[in-house]
Amino acid sequence: MQQNKLSISNILILLSIFFTLLTFVIEDIYMFGMHRWFFDAGVYHVWLAQMFSSQFLHGSILHLLFNSIFIYYFWNILDNIIGYKKMLIFFISNALFVWVILTFFAGHTTTVGISSFALALLTYYTLLLKQRNNPEYTGGITAIVINIAIWLSPGISFLWHFGWMLFWAIFFFTQKKK
């Protein structure tokens, strides 16, 4: 009998649902979104915790829903291509990379959501399609351009999204070509 195991994408989605719903009960949970106040105040243990907590908080149920659907779809595709362990390592590495960028370049705005990771997955997948000469990569480029335009909207962190996209592009280009 095959044992069912929860995929990383499902775990990320469940964590996002849990923490986002928790904000309806305890609004102060949003203080664990990414911002540099705890770093500046020398409260480093909370600042460290923000690296992951900020990934799982969302500004609204709609924000959570769109991110969850997107991550579920693209993670499963890429998990089959590059592997479960590598995906997990790069999610954690990427969270660290973007956390540093936000700490030192974003000022005192609070950033939440896993949408940046969803865009990172889209970036990697688009580059992969392009490398394989699959004409569907143009749809990925269109989606990336639309997302970049959205990042310029008030209340959306350009650095958060761009950092994730940049990290995954670097990851893609450093992989050995098969």
WOWOLIN-V858273 format. One record per helix or strand. SS is the DSSP state (H for helix, E for strand). FROM is the first residue (numbers start at 1). TO is the last residue. If there is no record, write none. Layout:
# WOWOLIN-V858273
SS & FROM & TO
SS & FROM & TO
This chain:
# WOWOLIN-V858273
H & 8 & 25
H & 27 & 32
E & 34 & 34
H & 37 & 40
H & 44 & 56
H & 61 & 82
H & 84 & 105
E & 111 & 111
H & 115 & 131
H & 137 & 151
H & 158 & 174
